[in-house]
């Protein structure tokens, strides 16, 4: 039996792993008597930190390769698109992700970025903004 008992950064036991662990231990203790009568052994494996893919198990969504569509994804896509702009020799478009979540296994409620554009003339700047 697998007893997951990790917690999410700054959230705690938000996805019920504390309940999963308690239920697994309770089921294991309850099944031990019947198992011993049948010649079986019950093993309970604790899996700390499974959400971070360093424990004994990993989250099923990670194993399945599921991609999310959250706020951070949009910021990252915008950042990558801006990096692909064909800029003139004196044009700049630079940005930084200022907020993208608190932990890699928690979907961020908000994601923010800060950008600036630079050009030597107003005409070049307006052209850059339009792209």
DRENKOLLUM-314284 format. One record per atom (N, C-alpha, C): residue in one letter; x, y, z. Coordinates in steps of 0.2 Angstrom, whole numbers, padded with zeros to 4 digits, always signed. Layout:
% DRENKOLLUM-314284
AXYZ;...
END
This chain:
% DRENKOLLUM-314284
X+0004-0006+0000;X+0000+0000+0000;X+0004+0006+0000;X+0002+0011-0004;X+0006+0017-0004;X+0003+0023+0000;X+0007+0026+0004;X+0004+0031+0009;X+0008+0038+0007;X+0004+0041+0003;X+0007+0048+0001;X+0006+0053+0007;X+0011+0057+0009;X+0010+0061+0014;X+0014+0068+0014;X+0016+0070+0007;X+0019+0076+0006;X+0014+0082+0007;X+0017+0088+0007;X+0012+0094+0007;X+0015+0099+0002;X+0011+0103+0000;X+0012+0108-0005;X+0015+0114-0002;X+0020+0117-0005;X+0024+0123-0002;X+0019+0129-0001;X+0019+0132+0005;X+0015+0137+0007;X+0007+0136+0007;X+0005+0130+0005;X-0002+0128+0005;X-0003+0123+0010;X+0001+0118+0011;X+0000+0112+0016;X-0003+0107+0012;X-0007+0103+0016;X-0011+0097+0013;X-0017+0099+0009;X-0016+0102+0003;X-0021+0105-0001;X-0024+0099-0005;X-0021+0094-0007;X-0024+0089-0011;X-0025+0082-0008;X-0025+0082-0001;X-0028+0077+0003;X-0023+0071+0004;X-0016+0072+0003;X-0011+0067+0004;X-0011+0065+0011;X-0013+0070+0016;X-0013+0068+0023;X-0018+0063+0024;X-0024+0063+0021;X-0030+0059+0021;X-0028+0052+0018;X-0024+0052+0012;X-0022+0046+0009;X-0018+0042+0013;X-0013+0046+0016;X-0008+0042+0021;X-0012+0039+0027;X-0016+0043+0030;X-0020+0040+0036;X-0024+0034+0033;X-0028+0035+0028;X-0032+0029+0025;X-0028+0023+0024;X-0022+0024+0021;X-0018+0018+0019;X-0015+0015+0025;X-0013+0018+0030;X-0011+0015+0036;X-0016+0012+0040;X-0022+0015+0040;X-0028+0012+0043;X-0030+0005+0039;X-0030+0006+0033;X-0032+0000+0029;X-0026-0006+0030;X-0020-0004+0030;X-0015-0009+0031;X-0015-0012+0038;X-0017-0008+0043;X-0017-0011+0050;X-0023-0016+0050;X-0029-0014+0047;X-0035-0018+0047;X-0034-0024+0043;X-0030-0024+0037;X-0029-0030+0033;X-0024-0035+0035;X-0020-0032+0040;X-0015-0037+0043;X-0017-0043+0046;X-0022-0043+0050;X-0025-0049+0053;X-0027-0054+0048;X-0031-0051+0043;X-0034-0056+0038;X-0028-0059+0034;X-0023-0054+0032;X-0018-0056+0028;X-0013-0062+0031;X-0012-0061+0038;X-0008-0066+0041;X-0012-0073+0041;X-0018-0073+0042;X-0022-0079+0042;X-0022-0082+0035;X-0021-0079+0030;X-0020-0081+0023;X-0013-0082+0021;X-0008-0081+0025;X-0001-0081+0024;X+0002-0076+0019;X-0001-0070+0019;X+0001-0064+0016;X+0004-0059+0021;X+0008-0055+0018;X+0011-0049+0022;X+0009-0043+0019;X+0007-0038+0023;X+0005-0031+0021;X+0011-0027+0022;X+0013-0023+0016;X+0018-0018+0017;X+0015-0011+0015;X+0017-0006+0019;X+0015+0001+0018;X+0021+0005+0017;X+0021+0008+0011;X+0026+0012+0009;X+0025+0019+0009;X+0028+0023+0013;X+0027+0030+0014;X+0031+0034+0008;X+0027+0038+0005;X+0030+0042-0001;X+0031+0049+0000;X+0036+0052+0004;X+0037+0059+0005;X+0039+0062-0001;X+0037+0068-0003;X+0039+0072-0008;X+0038+0069-0015;X+0033+0065-0016;X+0031+0063-0022;X+0029+0068-0028;X+0027+0074-0025;X+0025+0079-0030;X+0031+0082-0033;X+0037+0082-0030;X+0043+0085-0033;X+0047+0080-0037;X+0044+0074-0038;X+0047+0068-0042;X+0054+0066-0039;X+0055+0067-0033;X+0061+0064-0030;X+0059+0059-0025;X+0053+0057-0023;X+0051+0052-0018;X+0050+0046-0022;X+0047+0041-0019;X+0046+0034-0022;X+0041+0034-0027;X+0037+0039-0028;X+0032+0039-0033;X+0032+0046-0036;X+0028+0047-0042;X+0028+0053-0045;X+0021+0055-0047;X+0019+0061-0047;X+0012+0063-0048;X+0010+0060-0055;X+0004+0057-0056;X+0001+0054-0062;X+0001+0059-0068;X+0000+0065-0066;X-0001+0070-0072;X+0006+0071-0075;X+0011+0071-0071;X+0018+0071-0074;X+0020+0065-0078;X+0018+0059-0075;X+0020+0053-0079;X+0016+0053-0086;X+0010+0056-0086;X+0006+0056-0092;X+0008+0061-0097;X+0013+0066-0095;X+0015+0071-0099;X+0010+0077-0100;X+0005+0078-0096;X+0000+0082-0097;X+0002+0089-0096;X+0001+0094-0101;X+0003+0101-0101;X-0003+0105-0098;X-0002+0109-0094;X-0007+0114-0091;X-0008+0120-0096;X-0014+0123-0095;X-0015+0129-0098;X-0016+0135-0093;X-0011+0137-0089;X-0012+0141-0084;X-0009+0148-0086;X-0009+0153-0081;X-0007+0160-0082;X+0000+0160-0084;X+0004+0156-0080;X+0012+0156-0082;X+0013+0153-0089;X+0009+0148-0091;X+0010+0146-0098;X+0010+0152-0103;X+0005+0156-0102;X+0004+0162-0107;X+0009+0167-0106;X+0012+0168-0100;X+0018+0173-0100;X+0024+0170-0103;X+0025+0163-0102;X+0031+0160-0105;X+0030+0160-0113;X+0024+0159-0116;X+0023+0159-0123;X+0024+0166-0126;X+0022+0171-0122;X+0023+0178-0124;X+0031+0180-0124;X+0034+0178-0119;X+0041+0179-0118;X+0045+0176-0124;X+0043+0169-0126;X+0047+0166-0131;X+0045+0169-0138;X+0039+0172-0139;X+0037+0175-0145;X+0041+0181-0146;X+0041+0185-0140;X+0045+0192-0141;X+0053+0190-0142;X+0055+0185-0140;X+0062+0183-0141;X+0063+0182-0149;X+0058+0180-0152;X+0059+0179-0159;X+0058+0185-0164;X+0057+0190-0161;X+0056+0196-0165;X+0062+0198-0169;X+0061+0200-0175;X+0067+0202-0179;X+0068+0210-0178;X+0073+0211-0173;X+0074+0218-0171;X+0080+0221-0175;X+0079+0227-0176;X+0084+0231-0179;X+0090+0232-0174;X+0096+0235-0177;X+0102+0235-0173;X+0101+0240-0167;X+0097+0244-0166;X+0096+0249-0161;X+0089+0248-0157;X+0086+0242-0158;X+0079+0241-0155;X+0081+0235-0150;X+0077+0236-0144;X+0077+0231-0139;X+0070+0230-0137;X+0069+0223-0135;X+0063+0221-0132;X+0065+0216-0126;X+0065+0218-0120;X+0067+0214-0115;X+0062+0213-0109;X+0062+0208-0106;X+0057+0206-0101;X+0059+0202-0096;X+0055+0202-0090;X+0057+0197-0085;X+0050+0195-0082;X+0050+0188-0080;X+0044+0186-0077;X+0045+0188-0069;X+0040+0192-0067;X+0041+0195-0060;X+0037+0190-0055;X+0032+0187-0058;X+0028+0182-0053;X+0026+0176-0057;X+0028+0170-0055;X+0026+0164-0059;X+0023+0158-0055;X+0022+0160-0049;X+0020+0154-0044;X+0024+0154-0038;X+0023+0149-0034;X+0026+0148-0028;X+0030+0141-0028;X+0027+0136-0031;X+0030+0130-0031;X+0029+0127-0038;X+0033+0122-0041;X+0032+0119-0047;X+0026+0115-0048;X+0023+0112-0042;X+0018+0108-0043;X+0011+0111-0041;X+0011+0118-0040;X+0005+0121-0039;X+0003+0126-0045;X-0003+0125-0048;X-0005+0130-0053;X-0005+0137-0051;X-0001+0141-0054;X-0001+0148-0051;X-0008+0152-0052;X-0010+0155-0047;X-0017+0159-0048;X-0015+0165-0053;X-0009+0168-0052;X-0008+0174-0056;X+0000+0173-0059;X+0001+0176-0064;X+0008+0177-0067;X+0008+0183-0070;X+0014+0187-0069;X+0015+0193-0071;X+0022+0194-0074;X+0023+0199-0079;X+0029+0200-0082;X+0030+0208-0083;X+0036+0210-0083;X+0038+0217-0085;X+0042+0217-0091;X+0040+0221-0096;X+0044+0222-0102;X+0045+0229-0103;X+0050+0230-0107;X+0052+0237-0110;X+0054+0236-0117;X+0053+0241-0121;X+0055+0241-0128;X+0059+0248-0129;X+0064+0248-0133;X+0068+0253-0134;X+0070+0254-0142;X+0070+0260-0144;X+0072+0261-0151;X+0075+0268-0151;X+0078+0270-0156;X+0082+0276-0157;X+0077+0282-0159;X+0072+0280-0163;X+0067+0286-0165;X+0060+0284-0163;X+0056+0288-0163;X+0049+0287-0161;X+0045+0283-0166;X+0047+0284-0173;X+0044+0280-0178;X+0047+0272-0177;X+0053+0271-0176;X+0055+0264-0174;X+0052+0261-0168;X+0051+0265-0163;X+0048+0263-0157;X+0040+0261-0159;X+0037+0265-0162;X+0030+0263-0164;X+0030+0257-0169;X+0034+0256-0173;X+0035+0250-0177;X+0036+0244-0173;X+0040+0245-0168;X+0042+0239-0163;X+0036+0237-0159;X+0032+0242-0157;X+0026+0241-0153;X+0021+0237-0157;X+0020+0239-0163;X+0015+0236-0168;X+0016+0229-0169;X+0023+0227-0168;X+0024+0219-0170;X+0022+0215-0164;
END
